[in-house]
Amino acid sequence: MEEKRNSMRMSLSAQLLIKNMGENSVEEEVGIEVLDVSKTGVGFICDRPLEIGAVYETNLKIWTDEVIHAFLKVVRIEQTKEEKYICGTIFIGLPEMNAKRIEVYDMLKRMETGNLE
């Protein structure tokens, strides 16, 4: 998948639960594998296709074991050979405090790797 984010991506070993927030949708929680998180969105793998443009409610467990409640809009989906789906999403209305948490983690990761550009 081609990189389209302006913010540096970071990896987290966390799980994310999502619920489609569309009009006629059933509230179904789906466990997914988080690939990366930036202050603008989340990349993840899931076992079923999601809808581009759909908004999903999320509970993202971050590196401090805190949970960030947010909404994600799907902007890209790519199917893998293993019949899984790589999804690119953007945060919708992420509170500034939560964006700052992600930003601080990003800065610490870059300091750790010596990449402070």
C-alpha positions, 0 to 999 in steps of 0.5 A, spaced: 500 500 500 502 506 498 504 511 503 499 517 503 500 520 511 504 526 512 505 524 520 510 518 521 507 512 522 508 508 529 507 500 530 503 498 536 502 491 538 494 492 540 488 490 539 482 494 536 475 493 536 470 496 531 463 497 530 460 500 524 456 506 525 452 506 519 444 507 519 442 500 517 448 496 520 448 491 526 453 493 532 458 488 531 465 488 534 470 485 530 477 484 533 483 487 528 491 487 528 493 494 528 499 495 524 500 502 525 498 508 528 499 516 527 496 522 530 492 522 523 489 515 523 490 507 524 492 502 519 490 495 521 488 488 518 481 485 519 478 478 516 472 481 513 472 487 508 469 494 511 466 499 507 470 505 504 467 511 507 464 508 512 465 510 519 467 505 525 467 506 533 473 504 536 477 503 542 484 503 541 489 500 547 495 504 546 502 503 549 500 505 556 495 500 557 490 506 556 484 506 551 482 511 546 475 512 544 475 514 537 471 514 530 475 512 524 473 513 517 476 508 512 479 511 506 483 505 503 482 497 503 487 492 500 486 485 500 491 480 501 493 473 498 491 470 505 484 473 504 485 478 509 484 486 508 489 491 510 485 498 511 487 505 512 483 509 516 483 517 518 481 519 525 474 523 525 474 528 531 479 525 535 480 530 541 487 534 542 489 530 548 489 523 545 492 526 538 498 529 543 499 522 546 500 519 540 504 525 538 509 524 544 509 517 543 512 518 536 517 523 538 520 518 543 520 513 538 524 518 533 529 520 539 530 512 541 532 511 533 536 517 532 531 520 527 529 527 529 527 530 523 
